[in-house]
């Protein structure tokens, strides 16, 4: 009788364990573990089903398309012009032709020349043609610097990181809809806020790089030593008179400087007289 009772007990226990195992589905166990464990980017839940994983593995097996090169072009030009107005009109025609933008325009003159400096943003594909057009008629460049910076690797890296953050954001949003506890919701929302902040930073970085890539920057400095434009006095007598005035101004500044330190001069004179008298007494 005892043996029969023991056998029935073992059979009943085995059937009960089987039912409990059947009720505890894998997804329930995963969700329970996720609810207990702290939520981090490394332990973020993966919501893809088997079909999605299969598509991803198929995409990885496909040959990767070659990324278009991302080049930032810049130019710095400085040259002398016999006629600034004529040179500026040439630049304006090239700007209109290539749909460029004059970003900054500064002009002025000093004692010896008239100058005009400006910054131009031009579509990247028209950069070389624009440089060639404005270089026509220029006999000599004081400075001509053309640079090209390849930012393809940096651009692809930032874009990939941004896309990864967006996928992570989508997974956290899915998890937020399934959260039941307030503590879980607060933790998920905290992680979402951090991820969104990182996404916005990456998007801003990409927009800046796209702007620099699509629109090249050209800085131009033009100047002329033409007396008719600069207003420089060319007569020899005028130059002498200018030097006389300059010397007189220098003398005036010197005298004014001396006047401004008159207390120190008085103290120095008094000390000099005192020391001189003492020296005379000792010698006598």
C-alpha positions in Angstrom: 0.0 0.0 0.0 2.8 2.3 0.9 4.5 1.7 -2.5 1.3 2.4 -4.3 0.9 5.7 -2.5 4.5 6.8 -3.3 4.1 6.0 -7.0 0.8 8.0 -7.2 2.5 11.0 -5.5 5.4 10.9 -7.9 3.1 10.7 -10.9 1.0 13.6 -9.6 4.1 15.8 -9.0 5.4 15.1 -12.5 2.1 16.1 -14.2 2.0 19.3 -12.1 5.5 20.3 -13.2 4.7 19.7 -16.8 1.6 22.0 -16.6 3.6 24.8 -14.9 6.3 24.6 -17.6 3.7 24.8 -20.3 2.1 27.9 -18.8 5.4 29.7 -18.4 6.0 30.7 -22.0 9.5 31.9 -23.1 8.2 35.4 -23.8 6.8 35.7 -20.2 10.1 34.6 -18.7 12.1 37.2 -20.8 9.7 40.0 -19.9 10.0 39.1 -16.2 13.8 39.1 -16.3 13.7 42.4 -18.2 11.4 43.9 -15.6 13.7 42.9 -12.8 17.0 43.9 -14.4 18.0 47.5 -14.8 17.4 48.9 -18.4 20.5 50.0 -20.2 21.5 50.4 -23.8 23.4 47.1 -23.6 20.5 45.2 -22.1 17.8 46.9 -24.3 15.2 44.4 -25.4 15.3 43.1 -28.9 11.8 43.1 -30.3 12.4 41.6 -33.8 10.8 38.3 -34.6 12.5 35.5 -36.4 11.4 36.8 -39.9 12.9 40.2 -39.2 16.2 38.6 -38.0 16.2 36.5 -41.2 15.8 39.6 -43.3 18.7 41.3 -41.4 21.0 38.3 -42.0 20.0 38.4 -45.7 20.8 42.1 -45.9 24.2 41.5 -44.3 25.0 38.9 -47.0 24.3 41.5 -49.8 27.2 43.3 -51.3 27.5 46.8 -49.8 27.1 49.7 -52.2 30.0 52.1 -52.4 29.3 55.3 -50.5 29.6 58.6 -52.4 32.7 60.6 -51.4 32.0 63.5 -49.1 34.4 66.3 -49.9 34.5 69.8 -48.3 36.2 72.3 -50.6 37.6 75.7 -49.6 39.5 78.4 -51.4 41.5 81.5 -50.3 42.5 84.0 -53.0 44.4 87.3 -52.7 45.4 89.4 -55.7 46.0 92.9 -56.9 43.6 94.5 -59.4 44.1 97.6 -61.5 40.4 98.3 -61.2 38.4 97.0 -58.2 35.0 97.8 -59.7 35.7 95.9 -62.9 37.1 92.9 -60.9 34.1 92.9 -58.7 31.7 92.9 -61.7 33.6 89.8 -63.0 33.0 88.1 -59.6 29.4 89.1 -59.6 28.8 87.6 -63.0 30.4 84.3 -61.9 28.3 84.3 -58.7 25.0 84.7 -60.7 26.1 82.1 -63.3 26.8 79.4 -60.7 24.0 80.3 -58.3 26.4 81.2 -55.5 25.9 83.5 -52.5 28.0 86.5 -51.4 28.0 85.9 -47.6 30.2 88.8 -46.5 31.4 91.9 -48.3 33.8 94.3 -46.6 35.6 97.2 -48.3 37.8 100.2 -47.3 41.1 102.0 -47.9 44.2 102.9 -46.1 47.0 105.4 -46.9 48.3 103.3 -49.7 45.6 101.1 -51.2 41.9 100.3 -51.6 40.7 96.8 -50.7 37.6 94.7 -51.0 37.2 91.4 -49.2 34.2 89.0 -49.4 33.2 85.4 -48.7 31.3 83.4 -51.3 29.3 80.1 -50.8 29.0 78.2 -54.0 27.6 74.8 -55.0 30.3 72.1 -54.6 30.0 70.9 -58.2 30.7 74.4 -59.6 33.7 75.1 -57.4 36.4 74.5 -60.0 34.6 76.3 -62.8 34.1 79.3 -60.5 37.8 79.5 -59.5 38.8 79.3 -63.2 36.4 82.1 -64.2 37.4 84.7 -61.5 41.1 83.8 -62.1 40.9 85.1 -65.7 42.7 88.4 -66.1 44.6 88.0 -62.8 48.3 88.3 -63.7 49.6 87.2 -60.2 48.1 85.8 -57.0 49.6 86.9 -53.7 47.9 83.9 -52.2 46.0 81.0 -53.8 45.1 78.2 -51.5 42.7 75.4 -52.6 42.0 72.6 -50.2 39.8 69.5 -50.2 38.9 67.7 -47.0 37.5 64.1 -47.3 35.0 63.6 -44.5 33.4 60.4 -46.0 34.4 58.2 -43.1 33.3 60.7 -40.5 30.0 61.3 -42.2 29.2 57.5 -42.5 30.2 56.9 -38.9 27.9 59.7 -37.6 25.1 58.6 -39.8 25.4 54.9 -38.7 25.5 55.9 -35.0 22.4 58.1 -35.5 20.5 55.2 -37.2 21.5 52.8 -34.4 20.2 55.3 -31.8 16.9 55.6 -33.7 16.4 51.8 -33.7 17.2 51.7 -30.0 14.6 54.5 -29.5 11.9 52.5 -31.3 12.6 49.4 -29.1 12.3 51.5 -25.9 9.0 52.9 -27.2 7.7 49.4 -27.8 8.8 48.4 -24.3 7.1 51.5 -22.8 3.7 50.4 -24.2 4.1 47.0 -22.4 5.4 48.4 -19.1 2.9 48.0 -16.1 4.9 49.4 -13.2 5.4 53.2 -12.7 9.1 52.6 -11.8 9.6 50.7 -15.2 7.9 53.6 -17.1 10.1 56.2 -15.4 13.2 54.3 -16.1 12.3 53.8 -19.8 11.4 57.5 -20.2 14.7 58.5 -18.7 16.6 56.3 -21.2 14.4 57.7 -24.0 15.2 61.3 -23.1 19.0 60.5 -23.2 18.7 58.7 -26.5 16.7 61.5 -28.1 19.2 64.1 -27.0 22.0 62.0 -28.6 19.9 61.7 -31.8 19.4 65.4 -32.0 23.1 66.1 -31.5 24.0 63.6 -34.4 21.3 65.2 -36.6 22.8 68.6 -36.0 26.3 67.4 -36.8 25.1 65.8 -40.0 23.2 68.9 -41.1 26.4 71.0 -40.6 28.5 68.5 -42.6 25.9 68.4 -45.4 25.9 72.2 -45.6 29.7 72.3 -45.8 29.8 69.5 -48.4 27.0 70.9 -50.6 28.2 74.5 -50.5 31.9 75.3 -50.9 33.5 78.4 -49.3 35.7 80.8 -51.3 37.4 83.8 -49.6 38.6 86.6 -51.9 40.8 89.6 -51.1 41.2 92.2 -53.8 43.2 95.4 -53.5 44.6 98.1 -55.8 47.5 100.6 -55.5 45.9 102.7 -58.2 46.2 106.4 -57.0 42.9 107.4 -58.6 41.1 104.8 -56.5 43.2 104.9 -53.3 43.4 108.6 -53.0 47.2 108.5 -52.4 49.0 111.8 -53.0 51.5 111.0 -55.8 53.4 114.3 -55.9 56.8 114.4 -54.3 56.0 117.7 -52.5 52.9 116.2 -51.1 54.8 113.2 -49.7 57.3 115.6 -48.0 54.5 117.6 -46.5 52.9 114.4 -45.1 56.2 113.4 -43.5 56.6 116.9 -41.9 53.1 116.6 -40.5 53.9 113.1 -39.2 57.1 114.4 -37.5 55.2 117.3 -36.0 52.5 114.9 -34.6 55.3 112.8 -33.2 56.9 115.8 -31.5 53.6 116.9 -30.1 53.0 113.4 -28.6 56.4 113.4 -27.0 55.8 116.8 -25.4 52.4 115.8 -24.1 54.0 112.6 -22.7 56.5 114.7 -20.8 53.9 117.0 -19.5 51.9 114.1 -18.2 54.8 112.9 -16.0 55.8 116.4 -14.6 55.5 115.3 -10.9 58.2 112.7 -11.5 60.4 115.2 -13.3 60.2 117.6 -10.3 61.1 114.9 -7.8 64.0 113.8 -10.0 65.3 117.4 -10.2 65.0 117.9 -6.5 66.9 114.7 -5.7 69.6 115.5 -8.2 70.2 119.0 -6.6 70.2 117.5 -3.1 72.7 114.7 -4.0 74.9 117.2 -5.9 75.1 119.5 -2.8 75.9 116.7 -0.4 78.7 115.6 -2.8 80.2 119.1 -2.8 80.2 119.3 1.0 82.0 116.0 1.3 84.7 117.1 -1.1 85.3 120.3 0.7 
